[in-house]
Amino acid sequence: MERFTAKPTASIPEACDSWSETCAAYRFLGNAEVSWQGILAPHWERTQARMRPHPVVLCIQDTTELDFNGQETAGLGPLNYEARRGMY
């Protein structure tokens, strides 16, 4: 699992250092007792713990675009072109 967390966007063979690690990863994921819910449960728990102290949490998808064009807001970056300011 450490290999996958180090390279979260990599394919399984790309994340593993060897063919034997790749085979082991596929065996692990093919195990009937391993579920995606079980793998993600610690992530969900930590995410909830990080959100708990905050009164408002924005859950925004990667493709969400917040356009603050024309507003005086610090820390904004360019959107699809330099004149449009906001964040993704």
PDB file of N, CA, C and O in Angstrom:
ATOM      1  N   MET A   1       0.826  -1.198   0.000  1.00  0.00           N
ATOM      2  CA  MET A   1       0.000   0.000   0.000  1.00  0.00           C
ATOM      3  C   MET A   1       0.866   1.257   0.000  1.00  0.00           C
ATOM      4  O   MET A   1       0.450   2.286  -0.532  1.00  0.00           O
ATOM      5  N   GLU A   2       2.052   1.194   0.581  1.00  0.00           N
ATOM      6  CA  GLU A   2       2.927   2.369   0.616  1.00  0.00           C
ATOM      7  C   GLU A   2       3.309   2.820  -0.790  1.00  0.00           C
ATOM      8  O   GLU A   2       3.440   4.017  -1.048  1.00  0.00           O
ATOM      9  N   ARG A   3       3.487   1.868  -1.694  1.00  0.00           N
ATOM     10  CA  ARG A   3       3.841   2.212  -3.074  1.00  0.00           C
ATOM     11  C   ARG A   3       2.706   2.997  -3.731  1.00  0.00           C
ATOM     12  O   ARG A   3       2.947   3.946  -4.477  1.00  0.00           O
ATOM     13  N   PHE A   4       1.459   2.592  -3.445  1.00  0.00           N
ATOM     14  CA  PHE A   4       0.315   3.273  -4.048  1.00  0.00           C
ATOM     15  C   PHE A   4       0.124   4.664  -3.466  1.00  0.00           C
ATOM     16  O   PHE A   4      -0.238   5.589  -4.194  1.00  0.00           O
ATOM     17  N   THR A   5       0.358   4.832  -2.178  1.00  0.00           N
ATOM     18  CA  THR A   5       0.218   6.163  -1.588  1.00  0.00           C
ATOM     19  C   THR A   5       1.324   7.097  -2.063  1.00  0.00           C
ATOM     20  O   THR A   5       1.126   8.310  -2.134  1.00  0.00           O
ATOM     21  N   ALA A   6       2.499   6.532  -2.392  1.00  0.00           N
ATOM     22  CA  ALA A   6       3.600   7.356  -2.894  1.00  0.00           C
ATOM     23  C   ALA A   6       3.341   7.818  -4.321  1.00  0.00           C
ATOM     24  O   ALA A   6       3.802   8.884  -4.729  1.00  0.00           O
ATOM     25  N   LYS A   7       2.592   7.002  -5.085  1.00  0.00           N
ATOM     26  CA  LYS A   7       2.294   7.332  -6.485  1.00  0.00           C
ATOM     27  C   LYS A   7       0.798   7.119  -6.728  1.00  0.00           C
ATOM     28  O   LYS A   7       0.426   6.169  -7.417  1.00  0.00           O
ATOM     29  N   PRO A   8      -0.061   7.971  -6.186  1.00  0.00           N
ATOM     30  CA  PRO A   8      -1.504   7.714  -6.238  1.00  0.00           C
ATOM     31  C   PRO A   8      -2.120   7.697  -7.630  1.00  0.00           C
ATOM     32  O   PRO A   8      -3.190   7.116  -7.813  1.00  0.00           O
ATOM     33  N   THR A   9      -1.484   8.313  -8.610  1.00  0.00           N
ATOM     34  CA  THR A   9      -2.063   8.323  -9.954  1.00  0.00           C
ATOM     35  C   THR A   9      -1.450   7.263 -10.862  1.00  0.00           C
ATOM     36  O   THR A   9      -1.852   7.127 -12.018  1.00  0.00           O
ATOM     37  N   ALA A  10      -0.489   6.520 -10.350  1.00  0.00           N
ATOM     38  CA  ALA A  10       0.201   5.515 -11.166  1.00  0.00           C
ATOM     39  C   ALA A  10      -0.651   4.252 -11.312  1.00  0.00           C
ATOM     40  O   ALA A  10      -1.484   3.946 -10.459  1.00  0.00           O
ATOM     41  N   SER A  11      -0.425   3.532 -12.404  1.00  0.00           N
ATOM     42  CA  SER A  11      -1.061   2.226 -12.570  1.00  0.00           C
ATOM     43  C   SER A  11      -0.406   1.260 -11.585  1.00  0.00           C
ATOM     44  O   SER A  11       0.632   1.577 -11.003  1.00  0.00           O
ATOM     45  N   ILE A  12      -0.999   0.098 -11.397  1.00  0.00           N
ATOM     46  CA  ILE A  12      -0.425  -0.881 -10.462  1.00  0.00           C
ATOM     47  C   ILE A  12       0.989  -1.276 -10.888  1.00  0.00           C
ATOM     48  O   ILE A  12       1.897  -1.217 -10.058  1.00  0.00           O
ATOM     49  N   PRO A  13       1.219  -1.675 -12.138  1.00  0.00           N
ATOM     50  CA  PRO A  13       2.600  -2.032 -12.516  1.00  0.00           C
ATOM     51  C   PRO A  13       3.579  -0.865 -12.376  1.00  0.00           C
ATOM     52  O   PRO A  13       4.744  -1.061 -12.030  1.00  0.00           O
ATOM     53  N   GLU A  14       3.103   0.332 -12.644  1.00  0.00           N
ATOM     54  CA  GLU A  14       3.960   1.518 -12.538  1.00  0.00           C
ATOM     55  C   GLU A  14       4.318   1.821 -11.082  1.00  0.00           C
ATOM     56  O   GLU A  14       5.434   2.257 -10.799  1.00  0.00           O
ATOM     57  N   ALA A  15       3.389   1.598 -10.165  1.00  0.00           N
ATOM     58  CA  ALA A  15       3.619   1.897  -8.749  1.00  0.00           C
ATOM     59  C   ALA A  15       4.519   0.865  -8.087  1.00  0.00           C
ATOM     60  O   ALA A  15       5.222   1.179  -7.127  1.00  0.00           O
ATOM     61  N   CYS A  16       4.502  -0.357  -8.588  1.00  0.00           N
ATOM     62  CA  CYS A  16       5.294  -1.426  -7.985  1.00  0.00           C
ATOM     63  C   CYS A  16       6.723  -1.405  -8.518  1.00  0.00           C
ATOM     64  O   CYS A  16       6.978  -0.985  -9.647  1.00  0.00           O
ATOM     65  N   ASP A  17       7.656  -1.873  -7.671  1.00  0.00           N
ATOM     66  CA  ASP A  17       9.070  -1.866  -8.058  1.00  0.00           C
ATOM     67  C   ASP A  17       9.496  -3.084  -8.860  1.00  0.00           C
ATOM     68  O   ASP A  17      10.551  -3.069  -9.494  1.00  0.00           O
ATOM     69  N   SER A  18       8.688  -4.142  -8.840  1.00  0.00           N
ATOM     70  CA  SER A  18       9.097  -5.357  -9.540  1.00  0.00           C
ATOM     71  C   SER A  18       7.861  -6.134  -9.990  1.00  0.00           C
ATOM     72  O   SER A  18       6.732  -5.834  -9.601  1.00  0.00           O
ATOM     73  N   TRP A  19       8.116  -7.148 -10.827  1.00  0.00           N
ATOM     74  CA  TRP A  19       7.027  -7.991 -11.302  1.00  0.00           C
ATOM     75  C   TRP A  19       6.402  -8.752 -10.137  1.00  0.00           C
ATOM     76  O   TRP A  19       5.184  -8.925 -10.103  1.00  0.00           O
ATOM     77  N   SER A  20       7.215  -9.210  -9.179  1.00  0.00           N
ATOM     78  CA  SER A  20       6.667  -9.952  -8.038  1.00  0.00           C
ATOM     79  C   SER A  20       5.777  -9.049  -7.181  1.00  0.00           C
ATOM     80  O   SER A  20       4.752  -9.502  -6.670  1.00  0.00           O
ATOM     81  N   GLU A  21       6.153  -7.782  -7.019  1.00  0.00           N
ATOM     82  CA  GLU A  21       5.291  -6.840  -6.287  1.00  0.00           C
ATOM     83  C   GLU A  21       3.988  -6.595  -7.043  1.00  0.00           C
ATOM     84  O   GLU A  21       2.921  -6.499  -6.437  1.00  0.00           O
ATOM     85  N   THR A  22       4.080  -6.496  -8.357  1.00  0.00           N
ATOM     86  CA  THR A  22       2.880  -6.296  -9.178  1.00  0.00           C
ATOM     87  C   THR A  22       1.933  -7.481  -9.016  1.00  0.00           C
ATOM     88  O   THR A  22       0.732  -7.295  -8.819  1.00  0.00           O
ATOM     89  N   CYS A  23       2.469  -8.701  -9.099  1.00  0.00           N
ATOM     90  CA  CYS A  23       1.645  -9.909  -8.916  1.00  0.00           C
ATOM     91  C   CYS A  23       1.028  -9.938  -7.525  1.00  0.00           C
ATOM     92  O   CYS A  23      -0.141 -10.291  -7.369  1.00  0.00           O
ATOM     93  N   ALA A  24       1.812  -9.568  -6.510  1.00  0.00           N
ATOM     94  CA  ALA A  24       1.299  -9.548  -5.133  1.00  0.00           C
ATOM     95  C   ALA A  24       0.165  -8.532  -4.987  1.00  0.00           C
ATOM     96  O   ALA A  24      -0.821  -8.794  -4.298  1.00  0.00           O
ATOM     97  N   ALA A  25       0.304  -7.380  -5.630  1.00  0.00           N
ATOM     98  CA  ALA A  25      -0.745  -6.360  -5.562  1.00  0.00           C
ATOM     99  C   ALA A  25      -2.036  -6.879  -6.190  1.00  0.00           C
ATOM    100  O   ALA A  25      -3.117  -6.689  -5.634  1.00  0.00           O
ATOM    101  N   TYR A  26      -1.928  -7.533  -7.346  1.00  0.00           N
ATOM    102  CA  TYR A  26      -3.121  -8.079  -7.991  1.00  0.00           C
ATOM    103  C   TYR A  26      -3.733  -9.204  -7.153  1.00  0.00           C
ATOM    104  O   TYR A  26      -4.956  -9.322  -7.084  1.00  0.00           O
ATOM    105  N   ARG A  27      -2.903 -10.028  -6.520  1.00  0.00           N
ATOM    106  CA  ARG A  27      -3.441 -11.075  -5.623  1.00  0.00           C
ATOM    107  C   ARG A  27      -4.175 -10.442  -4.449  1.00  0.00           C
ATOM    108  O   ARG A  27      -5.261 -10.886  -4.076  1.00  0.00           O
ATOM    109  N   PHE A  28      -3.582  -9.405  -3.870  1.00  0.00           N
ATOM    110  CA  PHE A  28      -4.209  -8.710  -2.741  1.00  0.00           C
ATOM    111  C   PHE A  28      -5.562  -8.136  -3.152  1.00  0.00           C
ATOM    112  O   PHE A  28      -6.563  -8.338  -2.465  1.00  0.00           O
ATOM    113  N   LEU A  29      -5.585  -7.424  -4.266  1.00  0.00           N
ATOM    114  CA  LEU A  29      -6.827  -6.794  -4.710  1.00  0.00           C
ATOM    115  C   LEU A  29      -7.850  -7.817  -5.204  1.00  0.00           C
ATOM    116  O   LEU A  29      -9.048  -7.534  -5.212  1.00  0.00           O
ATOM    117  N   GLY A  30      -7.396  -8.992  -5.613  1.00  0.00           N
ATOM    118  CA  GLY A  30      -8.299 -10.049  -6.057  1.00  0.00           C
ATOM    119  C   GLY A  30      -8.834 -10.909  -4.921  1.00  0.00           C
ATOM    120  O   GLY A  30      -9.688 -11.767  -5.140  1.00  0.00           O
ATOM    121  N   ASN A  31      -8.339 -10.683  -3.716  1.00  0.00           N
ATOM    122  CA  ASN A  31      -8.783 -11.440  -2.544  1.00  0.00           C
ATOM    123  C   ASN A  31     -10.232 -11.091  -2.224  1.00  0.00           C
ATOM    124  O   ASN A  31     -10.577  -9.913  -2.124  1.00  0.00           O
ATOM    125  N   ALA A  32     -11.075 -12.094  -2.065  1.00  0.00           N
ATOM    126  CA  ALA A  32     -12.505 -11.874  -1.797  1.00  0.00           C
ATOM    127  C   ALA A  32     -12.741 -11.129  -0.481  1.00  0.00           C
ATOM    128  O   ALA A  32     -13.783 -10.497  -0.307  1.00  0.00           O
ATOM    129  N   GLU A  33     -11.788 -11.198   0.438  1.00  0.00           N
ATOM    130  CA  GLU A  33     -11.958 -10.520   1.733  1.00  0.00           C
ATOM    131  C   GLU A  33     -11.496  -9.063   1.700  1.00  0.00           C
ATOM    132  O   GLU A  33     -11.627  -8.352   2.697  1.00  0.00           O
ATOM    133  N   VAL A  34     -10.964  -8.618   0.578  1.00  0.00           N
ATOM    134  CA  VAL A  34     -10.530  -7.232   0.421  1.00  0.00           C
ATOM    135  C   VAL A  34     -11.598  -6.495  -0.388  1.00  0.00           C
ATOM    136  O   VAL A  34     -11.959  -6.915  -1.488  1.00  0.00           O
ATOM    137  N   SER A  35     -12.093  -5.399   0.167  1.00  0.00           N
ATOM    138  CA  SER A  35     -13.113  -4.610  -0.540  1.00  0.00           C
ATOM    139  C   SER A  35     -12.618  -3.177  -0.696  1.00  0.00           C
ATOM    140  O   SER A  35     -11.757  -2.715   0.053  1.00  0.00           O
ATOM    141  N   TRP A  36     -13.173  -2.490  -1.672  1.00  0.00           N
ATOM    142  CA  TRP A  36     -12.794  -1.091  -1.849  1.00  0.00           C
ATOM    143  C   TRP A  36     -13.219  -0.266  -0.649  1.00  0.00           C
ATOM    144  O   TRP A  36     -12.564   0.715  -0.299  1.00  0.00           O
ATOM    145  N   GLN A  37     -14.344  -0.673  -0.001  1.00  0.00           N
ATOM    146  CA  GLN A  37     -14.792   0.052   1.187  1.00  0.00           C
ATOM    147  C   GLN A  37     -13.776  -0.099   2.319  1.00  0.00           C
ATOM    148  O   GLN A  37     -13.485   0.863   3.030  1.00  0.00           O
ATOM    149  N   GLY A  38     -13.244  -1.298   2.480  1.00  0.00           N
ATOM    150  CA  GLY A  38     -12.241  -1.540   3.514  1.00  0.00           C
ATOM    151  C   GLY A  38     -10.955  -0.775   3.267  1.00  0.00           C
ATOM    152  O   GLY A  38     -10.333  -0.269   4.201  1.00  0.00           O
ATOM    153  N   ILE A  39     -10.560  -0.691   1.998  1.00  0.00           N
ATOM    154  CA  ILE A  39      -9.342   0.042   1.654  1.00  0.00           C
ATOM    155  C   ILE A  39      -9.530   1.535   1.901  1.00  0.00           C
ATOM    156  O   ILE A  39      -8.613   2.203   2.378  1.00  0.00           O
ATOM    157  N   LEU A  40     -10.714   2.065   1.580  1.00  0.00           N
ATOM    158  CA  LEU A  40     -10.954   3.504   1.723  1.00  0.00           C
ATOM    159  C   LEU A  40     -11.396   3.929   3.127  1.00  0.00           C
ATOM    160  O   LEU A  40     -11.371   5.119   3.440  1.00  0.00           O
ATOM    161  N   ALA A  41     -11.799   2.982   3.974  1.00  0.00           N
ATOM    162  CA  ALA A  41     -12.310   3.327   5.312  1.00  0.00           C
ATOM    163  C   ALA A  41     -11.351   4.217   6.110  1.00  0.00           C
ATOM    164  O   ALA A  41     -11.807   5.215   6.668  1.00  0.00           O
ATOM    165  N   PRO A  42     -10.053   3.914   6.195  1.00  0.00           N
ATOM    166  CA  PRO A  42      -9.157   4.813   6.951  1.00  0.00           C
ATOM    167  C   PRO A  42      -9.106   6.222   6.359  1.00  0.00           C
ATOM    168  O   PRO A  42      -9.004   7.200   7.099  1.00  0.00           O
ATOM    169  N   HIS A  43      -9.177   6.330   5.043  1.00  0.00           N
ATOM    170  CA  HIS A  43      -9.185   7.643   4.391  1.00  0.00           C
ATOM    171  C   HIS A  43     -10.433   8.417   4.796  1.00  0.00           C
ATOM    172  O   HIS A  43     -10.349   9.595   5.142  1.00  0.00           O
ATOM    173  N   TRP A  44     -11.587   7.762   4.755  1.00  0.00           N
ATOM    174  CA  TRP A  44     -12.838   8.420   5.138  1.00  0.00           C
ATOM    175  C   TRP A  44     -12.780   8.881   6.595  1.00  0.00           C
ATOM    176  O   TRP A  44     -13.197   9.994   6.914  1.00  0.00           O
ATOM    177  N   GLU A  45     -12.259   8.020   7.482  1.00  0.00           N
ATOM    178  CA  GLU A  45     -12.169   8.365   8.910  1.00  0.00           C
ATOM    179  C   GLU A  45     -11.272   9.579   9.122  1.00  0.00           C
ATOM    180  O   GLU A  45     -11.632  10.495   9.860  1.00  0.00           O
ATOM    181  N   ARG A  46     -10.102   9.591   8.477  1.00  0.00           N
ATOM    182  CA  ARG A  46      -9.179  10.724   8.636  1.00  0.00           C
ATOM    183  C   ARG A  46      -9.770  11.995   8.040  1.00  0.00           C
ATOM    184  O   ARG A  46      -9.588  13.080   8.592  1.00  0.00           O
ATOM    185  N   THR A  47     -10.477  11.873   6.915  1.00  0.00           N
ATOM    186  CA  THR A  47     -11.098  13.042   6.298  1.00  0.00           C
ATOM    187  C   THR A  47     -12.150  13.626   7.231  1.00  0.00           C
ATOM    188  O   THR A  47     -12.208  14.842   7.415  1.00  0.00           O
ATOM    189  N   GLN A  48     -12.975  12.779   7.817  1.00  0.00           N
ATOM    190  CA  GLN A  48     -13.989  13.252   8.762  1.00  0.00           C
ATOM    191  C   GLN A  48     -13.345  13.902   9.982  1.00  0.00           C
ATOM    192  O   GLN A  48     -13.839  14.917  10.475  1.00  0.00           O
ATOM    193  N   ALA A  49     -12.256  13.333  10.470  1.00  0.00           N
ATOM    194  CA  ALA A  49     -11.561  13.909  11.632  1.00  0.00           C
ATOM    195  C   ALA A  49     -10.998  15.292  11.298  1.00  0.00           C
ATOM    196  O   ALA A  49     -11.054  16.202  12.126  1.00  0.00           O
ATOM    197  N   ARG A  50     -10.451  15.454  10.076  1.00  0.00           N
ATOM    198  CA  ARG A  50      -9.911  16.761   9.679  1.00  0.00           C
ATOM    199  C   ARG A  50     -11.014  17.791   9.484  1.00  0.00           C
ATOM    200  O   ARG A  50     -10.795  18.981   9.715  1.00  0.00           O
ATOM    201  N   MET A  51     -12.200  17.350   9.060  1.00  0.00           N
ATOM    202  CA  MET A  51     -13.310  18.283   8.833  1.00  0.00           C
ATOM    203  C   MET A  51     -14.030  18.666  10.129  1.00  0.00           C
ATOM    204  O   MET A  51     -14.588  19.758  10.226  1.00  0.00           O
ATOM    205  N   ARG A  52     -14.020  17.782  11.113  1.00  0.00           N
ATOM    206  CA  ARG A  52     -14.806  17.964  12.340  1.00  0.00           C
ATOM    207  C   ARG A  52     -14.636  19.325  13.006  1.00  0.00           C
ATOM    208  O   ARG A  52     -15.644  19.903  13.411  1.00  0.00           O
ATOM    209  N   PRO A  53     -13.430  19.880  13.149  1.00  0.00           N
ATOM    210  CA  PRO A  53     -13.299  21.160  13.857  1.00  0.00           C
ATOM    211  C   PRO A  53     -13.788  22.386  13.076  1.00  0.00           C
ATOM    212  O   PRO A  53     -13.864  23.480  13.635  1.00  0.00           O
ATOM    213  N   HIS A  54     -14.115  22.216  11.808  1.00  0.00           N
ATOM    214  CA  HIS A  54     -14.492  23.360  10.972  1.00  0.00           C
ATOM    215  C   HIS A  54     -16.012  23.464  10.847  1.00  0.00           C
ATOM    216  O   HIS A  54     -16.680  22.459  10.607  1.00  0.00           O
ATOM    217  N   PRO A  55     -16.568  24.676  11.009  1.00  0.00           N
ATOM    218  CA  PRO A  55     -18.026  24.832  10.911  1.00  0.00           C
ATOM    219  C   PRO A  55     -18.553  24.634   9.493  1.00  0.00           C
ATOM    220  O   PRO A  55     -19.692  24.205   9.310  1.00  0.00           O
ATOM    221  N   VAL A  56     -17.728  24.947   8.485  1.00  0.00           N
ATOM    222  CA  VAL A  56     -18.135  24.784   7.088  1.00  0.00           C
ATOM    223  C   VAL A  56     -16.985  24.135   6.326  1.00  0.00           C
ATOM    224  O   VAL A  56     -15.832  24.548   6.450  1.00  0.00           O
ATOM    225  N   VAL A  57     -17.306  23.131   5.548  1.00  0.00           N
ATOM    226  CA  VAL A  57     -16.317  22.474   4.699  1.00  0.00           C
ATOM    227  C   VAL A  57     -16.893  22.414   3.292  1.00  0.00           C
ATOM    228  O   VAL A  57     -18.005  21.926   3.090  1.00  0.00           O
ATOM    229  N   LEU A  58     -16.134  22.909   2.323  1.00  0.00           N
ATOM    230  CA  LEU A  58     -16.565  22.838   0.933  1.00  0.00           C
ATOM    231  C   LEU A  58     -16.055  21.532   0.335  1.00  0.00           C
ATOM    232  O   LEU A  58     -14.852  21.270   0.355  1.00  0.00           O
ATOM    233  N   CYS A  59     -16.941  20.728  -0.188  1.00  0.00           N
ATOM    234  CA  CYS A  59     -16.574  19.472  -0.852  1.00  0.00           C
ATOM    235  C   CYS A  59     -16.716  19.704  -2.352  1.00  0.00           C
ATOM    236  O   CYS A  59     -17.793  19.544  -2.927  1.00  0.00           O
ATOM    237  N   ILE A  60     -15.613  20.080  -2.960  1.00  0.00           N
ATOM    238  CA  ILE A  60     -15.612  20.511  -4.353  1.00  0.00           C
ATOM    239  C   ILE A  60     -14.918  19.453  -5.199  1.00  0.00           C
ATOM    240  O   ILE A  60     -13.870  18.936  -4.814  1.00  0.00           O
ATOM    241  N   GLN A  61     -15.497  19.133  -6.345  1.00  0.00           N
ATOM    242  CA  GLN A  61     -14.868  18.202  -7.277  1.00  0.00           C
ATOM    243  C   GLN A  61     -13.705  18.883  -7.980  1.00  0.00           C
ATOM    244  O   GLN A  61     -13.608  20.111  -7.989  1.00  0.00           O
ATOM    245  N   ASP A  62     -12.818  18.079  -8.573  1.00  0.00           N
ATOM    246  CA  ASP A  62     -11.643  18.644  -9.233  1.00  0.00           C
ATOM    247  C   ASP A  62     -12.002  19.603 -10.363  1.00  0.00           C
ATOM    248  O   ASP A  62     -11.238  20.527 -10.644  1.00  0.00           O
ATOM    249  N   THR A  63     -13.117  19.412 -11.001  1.00  0.00           N
ATOM    250  CA  THR A  63     -13.442  20.242 -12.155  1.00  0.00           C
ATOM    251  C   THR A  63     -14.235  21.492 -11.785  1.00  0.00           C
ATOM    252  O   THR A  63     -14.639  22.253 -12.665  1.00  0.00           O
ATOM    253  N   THR A  64     -14.458  21.707 -10.499  1.00  0.00           N
ATOM    254  CA  THR A  64     -15.189  22.896 -10.075  1.00  0.00           C
ATOM    255  C   THR A  64     -14.299  24.126 -10.258  1.00  0.00           C
ATOM    256  O   THR A  64     -13.117  24.109  -9.915  1.00  0.00           O
ATOM    257  N   GLU A  65     -14.871  25.160 -10.789  1.00  0.00           N
ATOM    258  CA  GLU A  65     -14.145  26.398 -11.026  1.00  0.00           C
ATOM    259  C   GLU A  65     -14.821  27.507 -10.229  1.00  0.00           C
ATOM    260  O   GLU A  65     -16.005  27.782 -10.426  1.00  0.00           O
ATOM    261  N   LEU A  66     -14.074  28.147  -9.329  1.00  0.00           N
ATOM    262  CA  LEU A  66     -14.593  29.287  -8.576  1.00  0.00           C
ATOM    263  C   LEU A  66     -14.038  30.549  -9.220  1.00  0.00           C
ATOM    264  O   LEU A  66     -12.835  30.807  -9.164  1.00  0.00           O
ATOM    265  N   ASP A  67     -14.902  31.318  -9.820  1.00  0.00           N
ATOM    266  CA  ASP A  67     -14.504  32.507 -10.571  1.00  0.00           C
ATOM    267  C   ASP A  67     -14.749  33.747  -9.708  1.00  0.00           C
ATOM    268  O   ASP A  67     -15.894  34.101  -9.425  1.00  0.00           O
ATOM    269  N   PHE A  68     -13.661  34.400  -9.293  1.00  0.00           N
ATOM    270  CA  PHE A  68     -13.743  35.612  -8.481  1.00  0.00           C
ATOM    271  C   PHE A  68     -13.352  36.830  -9.317  1.00  0.00           C
ATOM    272  O   PHE A  68     -12.875  37.828  -8.776  1.00  0.00           O
ATOM    273  N   ASN A  69     -13.549  36.752 -10.608  1.00  0.00           N
ATOM    274  CA  ASN A  69     -13.172  37.834 -11.506  1.00  0.00           C
ATOM    275  C   ASN A  69     -13.842  39.136 -11.074  1.00  0.00           C
ATOM    276  O   ASN A  69     -15.046  39.172 -10.822  1.00  0.00           O
ATOM    277  N   GLY A  70     -13.050  40.200 -10.991  1.00  0.00           N
ATOM    278  CA  GLY A  70     -13.569  41.507 -10.614  1.00  0.00           C
ATOM    279  C   GLY A  70     -13.665  41.726  -9.118  1.00  0.00           C
ATOM    280  O   GLY A  70     -14.058  42.812  -8.691  1.00  0.00           O
ATOM    281  N   GLN A  71     -13.324  40.746  -8.310  1.00  0.00           N
ATOM    282  CA  GLN A  71     -13.390  40.903  -6.856  1.00  0.00           C
ATOM    283  C   GLN A  71     -11.973  41.046  -6.304  1.00  0.00           C
ATOM    284  O   GLN A  71     -11.031  40.458  -6.836  1.00  0.00           O
ATOM    285  N   GLU A  72     -11.833  41.806  -5.269  1.00  0.00           N
ATOM    286  CA  GLU A  72     -10.534  42.008  -4.626  1.00  0.00           C
ATOM    287  C   GLU A  72     -10.318  40.870  -3.625  1.00  0.00           C
ATOM    288  O   GLU A  72     -10.659  41.000  -2.449  1.00  0.00           O
ATOM    289  N   THR A  73      -9.760  39.770  -4.090  1.00  0.00           N
ATOM    290  CA  THR A  73      -9.497  38.610  -3.240  1.00  0.00           C
ATOM    291  C   THR A  73      -8.044  38.202  -3.432  1.00  0.00           C
ATOM    292  O   THR A  73      -7.591  38.036  -4.565  1.00  0.00           O
ATOM    293  N   ALA A  74      -7.307  38.038  -2.333  1.00  0.00           N
ATOM    294  CA  ALA A  74      -5.887  37.674  -2.407  1.00  0.00           C
ATOM    295  C   ALA A  74      -5.731  36.178  -2.665  1.00  0.00           C
ATOM    296  O   ALA A  74      -6.582  35.375  -2.281  1.00  0.00           O
ATOM    297  N   GLY A  75      -4.632  35.820  -3.320  1.00  0.00           N
ATOM    298  CA  GLY A  75      -4.258  34.428  -3.490  1.00  0.00           C
ATOM    299  C   GLY A  75      -4.899  33.701  -4.651  1.00  0.00           C
ATOM    300  O   GLY A  75      -4.791  32.478  -4.738  1.00  0.00           O
ATOM    301  N   LEU A  76      -5.563  34.414  -5.545  1.00  0.00           N
ATOM    302  CA  LEU A  76      -6.211  33.764  -6.679  1.00  0.00           C
ATOM    303  C   LEU A  76      -5.215  33.522  -7.805  1.00  0.00           C
ATOM    304  O   LEU A  76      -4.200  34.209  -7.916  1.00  0.00           O
ATOM    305  N   GLY A  77      -5.520  32.548  -8.624  1.00  0.00           N
ATOM    306  CA  GLY A  77      -4.683  32.253  -9.780  1.00  0.00           C
ATOM    307  C   GLY A  77      -5.503  32.346 -11.052  1.00  0.00           C
ATOM    308  O   GLY A  77      -6.713  32.568 -11.006  1.00  0.00           O
ATOM    309  N   PRO A  78      -4.838  32.176 -12.189  1.00  0.00           N
ATOM    310  CA  PRO A  78      -5.544  32.244 -13.462  1.00  0.00           C
ATOM    311  C   PRO A  78      -6.437  31.023 -13.664  1.00  0.00           C
ATOM    312  O   PRO A  78      -6.113  29.924 -13.214  1.00  0.00           O
ATOM    313  N   LEU A  79      -7.540  31.224 -14.333  1.00  0.00           N
ATOM    314  CA  LEU A  79      -8.413  30.106 -14.694  1.00  0.00           C
ATOM    315  C   LEU A  79      -8.027  29.671 -16.111  1.00  0.00           C
ATOM    316  O   LEU A  79      -6.871  29.313 -16.341  1.00  0.00           O
ATOM    317  N   ASN A  80      -8.953  29.692 -17.051  1.00  0.00           N
ATOM    318  CA  ASN A  80      -8.596  29.217 -18.395  1.00  0.00           C
ATOM    319  C   ASN A  80      -7.756  30.226 -19.179  1.00  0.00           C
ATOM    320  O   ASN A  80      -7.143  29.859 -20.181  1.00  0.00           O
ATOM    321  N   TYR A  81      -7.716  31.479 -18.749  1.00  0.00           N
ATOM    322  CA  TYR A  81      -6.778  32.459 -19.302  1.00  0.00           C
ATOM    323  C   TYR A  81      -6.477  33.482 -18.215  1.00  0.00           C
ATOM    324  O   TYR A  81      -7.232  33.617 -17.252  1.00  0.00           O
ATOM    325  N   GLU A  82      -5.385  34.190 -18.372  1.00  0.00           N
ATOM    326  CA  GLU A  82      -4.823  35.043 -17.308  1.00  0.00           C
ATOM    327  C   GLU A  82      -5.792  36.080 -16.757  1.00  0.00           C
ATOM    328  O   GLU A  82      -5.739  36.379 -15.564  1.00  0.00           O
ATOM    329  N   ALA A  83      -6.672  36.638 -17.578  1.00  0.00           N
ATOM    330  CA  ALA A  83      -7.575  37.694 -17.123  1.00  0.00           C
ATOM    331  C   ALA A  83      -8.650  37.173 -16.162  1.00  0.00           C
ATOM    332  O   ALA A  83      -9.164  37.933 -15.341  1.00  0.00           O
ATOM    333  N   ARG A  84      -8.984  35.911 -16.258  1.00  0.00           N
ATOM    334  CA  ARG A  84      -9.983  35.329 -15.338  1.00  0.00           C
ATOM    335  C   ARG A  84      -9.268  34.825 -14.098  1.00  0.00           C
ATOM    336  O   ARG A  84      -8.345  34.018 -14.203  1.00  0.00           O
ATOM    337  N   ARG A  85      -9.682  35.290 -12.921  1.00  0.00           N
ATOM    338  CA  ARG A  85      -9.011  34.941 -11.668  1.00  0.00           C
ATOM    339  C   ARG A  85      -9.934  34.115 -10.799  1.00  0.00           C
ATOM    340  O   ARG A  85     -11.135  34.375 -10.724  1.00  0.00           O
ATOM    341  N   GLY A  86      -9.371  33.124 -10.147  1.00  0.00           N
ATOM    342  CA  GLY A  86     -10.141  32.271  -9.255  1.00  0.00           C
ATOM    343  C   GLY A  86      -9.335  31.075  -8.817  1.00  0.00           C
ATOM    344  O   GLY A  86      -8.121  31.167  -8.630  1.00  0.00           O
ATOM    345  N   MET A  87     -10.015  29.937  -8.652  1.00  0.00           N
ATOM    346  CA  MET A  87      -9.327  28.705  -8.261  1.00  0.00           C
ATOM    347  C   MET A  87     -10.123  27.517  -8.788  1.00  0.00           C
ATOM    348  O   MET A  87     -11.332  27.591  -9.008  1.00  0.00           O
ATOM    349  N   TYR A  88      -9.397  26.421  -8.981  1.00  0.00           N
ATOM    350  CA  TYR A  88     -10.019  25.165  -9.377  1.00  0.00           C
ATOM    351  C   TYR A  88     -10.185  24.297  -8.150  1.00  0.00           C
ATOM    352  O   TYR A  88     -10.693  23.180  -8.247  1.00  0.00           O
TER     353      TYR A  88
END
